Amino acid sequence: MRIAYYPGCTLKTNAKNFEDSAIASASELGIEMVEPGRWNCCGTVHALAKDDVMHHLAPIRNLIRVEELKEADKVDSKQVVTLCAMCYNTLKRSNQTFNEDDDKKQKIHDIMYREEIKYSGKVEVLHYLEVLREHGWDKVKEAVKKPLEGLKIAPYYGCLLLRPRGIGIDDTDNPTILEDLIEALGGEVVDFAYKQKCCGAYHTVHMKEAVADLSHNVLKYAKDAGADLLVTACPLCEYNLGPRQTQIKKQYPTFDSVPVVYFTQLMALAFGLDEEATGFTANEPDPTSLLTEKGLME
């Protein structure tokens, strides 16, 4: 299976362990992620103003790159997979706007008249978790060489994987896709009340104390529920819940650290891949001591 893969900016910098573990784990499942040669930043934030066309250009240009891959027979379909929850949300919502608003569609075509391909609107934007679900949890389970037995994992969705309705990858009120993956990998799911709560998102620069409060609540509820670690699919969530724990400890001196990892890292671990693929040493707090204690790492 060859599928177009849109990495986005953060997975080439601060979240390289997210990308590396995803590509390595996908390969174990027979999924080849094909990166377009000329992708650009998606813009990160979906345009909410009704008359805003400019903020849709960057996402749509990336979808044109997908159609170029298909025309060159480098991928099997007009599907594109993303890893970052923010990129997924931005690309999918702009694609929806393009297909539902004829006026914006025409303006986008007019502005991008120098593109060799006139975007058709037929690219399907998928998150990697959706690809795994379509691939089949049984096939994921078959690839497991080192089941995550004894590891209690709290799935954290955050905002952009599930909202708004019609865009999110699962039921907004009762998602199960991360839970299904954890179970396929042999881990123990720990349900907790804050798995869909916001971690603070874009306030992380100018309101770090408020973000620390929000992230503290997420981590505390997961810890109180018995979780050994938290798993996420968003680089910004990983930052707010992981490295931001330094700020959390300043505001909550009795706070106990909780490792935060990407779901793809757990996949790479369960598939028996090496440390280069799992990339746990790039996480903060470092989960390796916990995983070694659980007998999952040497």
Residue, then its C-alpha position, 0 to 999 in steps of 0.5 A: m500500500r502506497i499512500a501520500y504522506y503529509p508530514g507538516c513542519t513540527l515532525k521535521t523538527n521537534a517531533k522527529n521521533f513521531e515521524d520516525s516511529a510512524i514510518a518505521s511502524a507503517s513499514e512493518l504493516g506493509i504501508e509505504m508513506v510517500e512524501p510529496g517533494r514540494w509540500n508547504c506549511c499547512g498554516t496550522v490554524h483553520a480559517l474561521a472567518k467566512d470571507d477568508v480565502m487566503h488561509h485555505l491556499a496553503p492546505i489546498r496547495n498540499l492537496i494538489r501535491v497529492e494529486e501530482l503524486k497520483e498522476a505520476d503513479k507514485v501512490d495508489s490513491k488520492q488519499v493523504v495521511t497525516l500524523c499531526a492532529m493540527c495538520y489533519n484538522t487544517l487540511k481536512r477542514s479546508n478541503q471540506t470548505f473547498n468542496e462545499d463553497d463554490d465561490k471560495k473554490q473559484k477564488i482559490h482556482d483563480i489565485m493559484y492559476r500557475e499550478e499545473i493541476k487544477y485541484s479536483g477536490k477529490v483528495e481524501v484527508l486521513h489521520y494515521l489512526e484512521v488508516l490503521r483502523e481501516h487496515g484492521w486491528d487484527k493485522v496490527k496485532e499480528a505485527v506485535k512481537k513484544p506485547l505491552e503487557g503490564l503497561k497501563i496507558a491513558p489515551y489522550y485525544g485533546c481537541l483537534l482529533l475529535r472536533p468539530r463533528g464531521i471532521g473528527i476521526d471518531d465519536t466526539d463524546n465516546p472515542t475508542i480508536l486509541e483504546d482499540l490500538i492500545e489493546a491491539l498492542g497488548g497494553e492496558v487501557v486506562d480510561f480517565a475523565y480528561k482524555q478529551k479536555c484541552c491542554g491549553a493549545y496555542h496559549t502555551v507561549h503567552m499564558k504558560e501558567a494557564v497552560a500548566d494548570l490545564s495540563h496538570n489537570v489532564l496528567k493528574y486525572a490520568k495518574d489518579a486513574g492508575a496510568d503509567l503513561l499518557v499517549t497522544a497524537c499531537p505534537l503541541c499536546e505532547y509539548n504541553l503535557g511533557p516538557r511543560q511538566t517543568q512549569i507544572k512542578k513550579q506551580y504544583p510542587t507535589f506533582d509526580s511526573v508522568p511520561v507522555v509518548y506518541f502512539t506511534q512510539l508504542m507501535a514501534l516498541a510493540f513491533g520489536l523495532d530498535e531505539e532509533a525507531t522508537g525514539f524515546t530518548a527525545n521525550e521529556p520526561d524520559p519514559t525509558s526507565l519506566l519501560t525498562e522496569k516493565g520489561l519492555m526495554e533493555 
